[in-house]
């Protein structure tokens, strides 16, 4: 029987939104979220909290990651799988960041998120869904761009965002595996989308990081390459390319390197 498993990767949109918007100077320090909180993936803060910059931007990154994988799945004809990723941001992430959006005095994007979901539920053409995603991406870029200039120019902000997201990536990937097999496709795809965002952030930070500490950057780049092997395709392979323990070890090492920069 022919294996219809998709081997396509997520094609980059014009640019990874947060990588482009944030690290036009990178970001602020701020205390990292506890590992136990990050293990709750995109629900690591009370709904009423006004988030500090790294946590706020990490939540924007989770929205971007969901839409990236959702858009790729929808374009690949996997529309029910895509809907999981289109519904999650509005239901679980936006309520967390709405107070921060209001406190920062920036435009919300709940209407745009609903438009993506509605277009997918109505089985609109992929081009129409993609256009709706692009409208959200524009709002995400504006929200990330609202971070004060002095914070965006501080490379530690972007590195902290990447570190927070790496913690969530490990949690999502670990939850996707049971009995040595990938049993939760959505968790695998969540971690893939978040990884794409992290790569975009670190790619933008690379020149400054490399100039400041070339040996540390070399180690980070090597670990990133190893970590990326965990996601060989959009649809998870039957057997994981990396175990949950291997992903946990790599993300932990990367977080130590980023937090210690």
Secondary structure, DSSP 8 states (H G I E B T S, - for coil): -------------SS-HHHHHHTTT---------HHHHTTTT--S-TT----HHHHHHHHHHHHHHHHHHHHHHHTT-HHHHHHHHHHIIIIIHHHHHHHHHHHT----HHHHHHHHHHHHTT--HHHHHHHHHHHHHHHHHHHHTS-HHHHT-HHHHHHHHHHHHHHHHHHHHHHEETTEE--HHHHHHHHHHHHHHHHHHHHHHHHHHHH-HHHHHHHHHHHHHHHTT-SSSS--SB-SS-HHHHHHHHHHHHHHHHT-
